Amino acid sequence: MKNIVISGVVVLAVALLAPQIVQAQGTIYMSNLGQPSSGSLAVGSDSWLAVAFVTGTNTGGYMLNSIQLGMTDASGNPNGFTAMLYYGESPGGPLPVSSLGTLSGSTDPLTGGIYTYTPASSLTLSPSTIYFIVLTAGTTVANGAYEWSYVNTSSYNPSDSWAGGFAFGSSDGSLYSWRPLGDYPPGSFSQYAIDATAVPEPGVFGLFGLGGLFLAWHRRKAKTV
């Protein structure tokens, strides 16, 4: 009987909470990929690039589904393209502080187009937090470079209080080597899109129901002792 009661509690709890935990369809919270390219910036082992973005205000955060990058034709013979996501902090200014992992996708985006990169495992972004898209490659720019496209308008069509940020460059990706791109063409913005799913919080009524089920099970257990 005890096992039956416990099983009933679990089943009813899932039934109550199911509407709250079913994932919604992914949402494009930021994108400027529909705009024509105005130029590009070189990505290489000696030319790391990073662009900041700020997540929205959803209390439960956001599950990252994918990041899309707008690329133009590569130059020379580059290899080892790597796209990463970094957590950002402000030690004297917003900087890419620590890597959250390499994103899965093409390691050789030679031809201009849109390339999709996804987390290797489930990754939830905190609300109202600075993150960075960070790019590098396995060859120096002198031997060949991948090219990250940019446009001349700041509109990423953001929603839910998401926001785009500044571009940074580094020769080696170390923390204090990052500098705002002084040679970044004025009024230019890297091309990317972010697809994520807002993480819902447990519904109040669902939690009350779950608490009631556990209380009922506890009372039944007390009567059988």
C-alpha positions in Angstrom: 0.0 0.0 0.0 2.8 2.4 0.9 4.4 1.9 -2.6 1.0 2.6 -4.2 0.6 5.8 -2.3 4.1 7.0 -3.2 3.6 6.2 -6.9 0.3 8.0 -6.8 2.0 11.1 -5.3 4.6 11.1 -8.0 2.2 10.6 -10.9 -0.1 13.4 -9.6 2.8 15.7 -9.0 4.0 15.3 -12.6 0.5 15.8 -13.9 0.2 19.1 -11.9 3.5 20.4 -12.9 3.6 19.2 -16.5 2.1 22.4 -18.0 4.8 24.3 -16.3 7.8 22.3 -17.4 7.0 21.6 -21.0 9.5 23.6 -23.1 8.1 26.3 -25.4 9.3 26.6 -28.9 12.6 28.5 -29.3 12.5 32.3 -29.8 14.9 34.4 -31.8 15.6 37.1 -29.2 18.2 38.9 -31.3 19.0 39.0 -35.0 20.4 41.2 -37.7 21.0 38.5 -40.2 18.4 39.8 -42.5 20.5 42.9 -43.3 23.0 43.0 -46.1 26.7 42.8 -45.1 28.7 46.0 -45.1 32.1 44.3 -44.6 33.9 41.8 -42.3 36.5 41.4 -39.6 39.3 38.8 -39.7 39.3 35.9 -37.3 42.6 34.1 -36.6 44.8 32.7 -33.9 46.2 36.2 -33.4 42.9 38.0 -34.0 40.3 36.8 -31.5 36.9 38.6 -31.8 34.2 39.0 -29.1 30.8 40.6 -29.1 28.8 41.2 -25.9 25.1 40.7 -25.5 22.8 41.0 -22.5 20.1 38.5 -21.7 16.5 39.5 -21.0 14.6 39.7 -17.7 12.9 36.3 -17.6 13.3 35.2 -13.9 14.0 31.6 -14.8 16.7 32.5 -17.4 16.9 31.1 -20.9 18.0 27.8 -22.3 20.3 28.5 -25.2 19.3 26.6 -28.4 21.7 28.0 -31.0 23.7 31.0 -32.1 23.9 31.8 -35.8 26.8 33.7 -37.3 26.8 35.7 -40.5 30.2 35.0 -42.3 31.7 36.3 -45.6 34.1 34.4 -47.8 37.4 33.5 -46.0 40.8 34.8 -47.1 43.9 32.6 -47.7 43.9 29.1 -46.2 42.6 29.3 -42.6 41.6 26.3 -40.4 40.4 25.5 -37.0 37.6 28.0 -36.7 36.2 27.9 -33.1 33.1 29.6 -31.7 32.7 29.9 -28.0 30.4 31.4 -25.4 31.9 33.3 -22.5 30.5 34.7 -19.3 31.1 38.4 -19.0 32.0 40.6 -16.0 33.2 44.1 -15.5 36.8 44.2 -14.1 37.4 47.7 -15.3 34.9 47.2 -18.1 32.8 44.3 -19.5 35.2 41.6 -20.6 35.0 37.9 -21.6 36.0 36.4 -18.2 35.5 32.7 -18.5 34.6 30.2 -21.2 31.3 28.3 -20.9 32.3 26.0 -23.6 32.9 25.6 -27.3 29.8 25.6 -29.5 29.3 22.7 -31.9 29.1 23.6 -35.6 31.3 24.1 -38.7 35.0 24.4 -38.0 35.7 25.6 -41.5 33.2 28.3 -42.6 35.0 29.2 -45.8 32.1 30.3 -47.9 29.9 33.3 -47.0 26.6 32.4 -45.4 24.9 31.8 -42.1 26.3 29.1 -39.9 24.6 27.6 -36.9 26.4 26.7 -33.6 24.8 24.9 -30.7 25.9 24.1 -27.1 27.5 20.7 -26.6 25.2 20.2 -23.6 22.2 21.9 -22.0 23.1 25.5 -21.2 20.9 27.9 -19.3 21.7 31.7 -19.5 21.0 33.8 -16.4 18.7 36.7 -16.7 20.0 40.3 -17.2 23.6 39.0 -17.6 26.4 39.9 -19.9 27.7 37.1 -22.2 30.1 37.2 -25.1 30.3 35.3 -28.4 34.0 34.7 -28.9 35.6 33.6 -32.2 39.1 32.4 -33.0 40.9 30.1 -35.4 44.0 27.9 -35.7 46.0 30.0 -38.2 47.4 33.5 -38.0 45.7 36.2 -40.2 48.8 36.4 -42.3 48.2 32.8 -43.4 44.5 33.1 -43.8 41.4 34.3 -41.9 37.8 33.6 -41.5 35.6 36.7 -41.9 32.8 37.7 -39.5 30.3 39.9 -41.3 29.1 43.2 -40.0 26.3 45.7 -40.9 25.9 49.4 -40.5 22.9 49.5 -38.3 22.5 48.7 -34.6 19.1 47.0 -34.9 19.2 43.4 -33.7 15.3 43.4 -33.4 15.7 42.5 -29.7 12.8 41.3 -27.5 12.2 40.7 -23.8 14.8 43.3 -22.9 17.7 41.5 -24.6 20.4 43.9 -25.9 23.5 43.9 -28.1 26.9 45.1 -26.9 30.3 46.2 -27.9 32.9 44.4 -30.0 36.3 43.5 -28.6 39.5 42.2 -30.1 42.5 40.3 -28.6 45.7 38.9 -29.9 45.5 35.7 -27.8 42.2 35.6 -25.9 43.7 36.2 -22.4 41.5 38.1 -20.0 43.3 41.5 -19.9 44.4 41.5 -23.5 40.8 42.4 -24.7 40.4 45.9 -26.1 37.5 47.7 -27.7 38.1 47.5 -31.4 39.4 51.0 -32.2 39.6 50.2 -35.9 36.1 48.7 -35.9 34.3 50.8 -38.6 32.1 53.3 -36.9 28.4 52.4 -36.9 29.2 48.7 -37.6 27.7 45.7 -35.8 28.6 42.0 -36.1 26.0 39.8 -37.7 24.5 37.1 -35.5 21.2 35.7 -34.1 20.4 34.1 -30.8 17.7 31.4 -30.4 16.7 30.5 -26.9 13.8 29.2 -24.8 12.6 31.1 -21.7 12.7 28.8 -18.7 9.3 28.7 -16.9 9.0 28.7 -13.2 6.8 26.2 -11.4 3.2 27.5 -11.2 2.0 28.5 -7.8 -1.1 26.3 -7.9 1.1 23.4 -9.0 3.3 23.8 -6.0 0.3 24.1 -3.6 -1.1 20.9 -5.1 2.2 19.1 -4.7 2.4 20.2 -1.1 -1.1 18.9 -0.5 -0.3 15.5 -1.9 2.8 15.1 0.3 0.8 16.2 3.3 -1.9 13.6 2.6 0.8 10.9 2.1 2.4 11.9 5.5 -0.9 11.6 7.3 -1.7 8.2 5.8 1.8 7.0 6.8 1.2 8.2 10.4 -2.1 6.3 10.6 -0.4 3.1 9.6 2.4 3.3 12.2 
